[in-house]
């Protein structure tokens, strides 16, 4: 541990092998606490711990008599699967999901700091899929699909204009209207003065609830969008309800190959996520009727996507957004 601190002092970031040596020392000295701190430090600094590092930490805890901590580390190590060092999928960009993704146990990583620049990075192994975790990355992967494939990546994507259309809430509304599916989305208001309040005001392009507001009248809206809605803001009907759904789909040419849905229960009837308390989650099936509607909206799309929505009183869909990427629900809850 002192050696690692000296390395940091001199501006040399410790690598996995340096931590591995420190963890071996903890094992020999039966030091459970320091070993666990080193494991946590590796994750906190975006390093990718190996099985040897975890093995030493487990042994250190067992020798110190901390059997419960040793079992926790062992369970996490076992969750990595039978081939923990074989990388089959890489999620980009790097957003500190790596530890959670490794626990899925099918060779997923989130360690590449790639942001769409050329030349693209080389895959860590043959037949490795590159999967976007943010909307910008989804557009970049679509735009560079030829170059990425030539570099050895496996890619599932489509026309970048379609990817960009789906992630843009204003463009998504126009697409829904074109396909006769406007009823699947919240009612849209172009004029802040004639809108039926309360409403939800959100950026046309954005994720994770950033800069999204519940507005109670034209004055509220005008204070936020001083220059008007334009093409950067969307003013929508506020759909009440304690339950919200997040469905992840695997899609090829508009055909849904697989789906999984999580229902979230919140403590309020009106809210903007994440400024609300989550009361519980549950896995749900998606009805054939709802899948058919999603399929129509996603005509021509290929890739993983995530739809967030509520159900109206009559059971019909009200889709808030389509994210052409892996969603946090798939990582944290599924």
C-alpha positions, 0 to 999 in steps of 0.5 A: 500500500505504501508503494502504491501511495509513493507511485501516486505521489510521483505521478505514476498511476498504479496498474493492476499488477501493482495492486496484485503485488500489494494484495499478495502482501495483504494475504501473507499478513492476513490483512482483510481490511487493507485488502478490501480497501485495495479492491475498492480502490481499483474499481474507484480508479477504473481499473479492471481487477483480475481473478488473482487480485480477488483470490488474494483478497479472499485469502487475506479475509479468510486468514483473518477470520473474516469469513463473511467478507471472504464469502462476499468477495468469492460470490462476486468473483464467481458471478463473473462466470466461467471465463472471466477474462474473455471479453465478448461485449464492450460498452462505450463510453466509459461511465463506471459501469464496469463492476456491475457489468462484470457481475452479469457473467457473460464477458462484458466490460466498460473500460474503453474511453473511446468517444467516437474519434478516428481511428477506432480502438482495436477490440480486446478479443475476436468476435467482440461486440461494441455496444453504446451506453449513451445516445451520442455513442449510439450515433457515433457507432452508427456513423463509423460502423464500417470503420469499426467493423474493419477494425475487428468489432462486431456491430449491430446498428443501422442508418445513423439518421434513424438512430439520431431521429429516435433519440431526439424527442422532437423528431420521435414525435414527427416519426410517430405522427408519420406512422399514425402512432401519435397517440402512443406519445404524450400530447405535444404542445408547440405554444407555451401559452395555450398548453394544458398545464401542468406539463413536462418540459425537457430538452429534445436531446438529453438523458437521465432526466437532466434539465427536465422540469414539471411546469405549472403554467406559461410563466414557469416555462418562460423562465426556463426557455427564455428564447422559446421552445425552438427545436431544443425543447419539448413541452409535453403532457404530464402523465400521472401515475406511480408506475413507470416501465422500462423495456429493453429490446434487441432489434434487427431490421425492425423485428424484435428478437428479445425483450425484457421489462422492469416496472418501477414504483415511485412514491409520487404521482407526479415526478421527474426521474431521478428526483423521486424515491423508488419504492420497488421494482418488478419484472413484467411481460410485454403484451403482444399488442404493445410489442407490435406498437413498438415494432412499428415505431422501430421500423428499420432499426437494428440494435439494442434500444430502451423505451421508457413509458407509462400506461394510461388508465385504459392500458394503452402505451404512453412512450416518453422516449426511445433510447437507441442504446443499453439502458441503466435498467438493463445494468442495474435492475435486470 
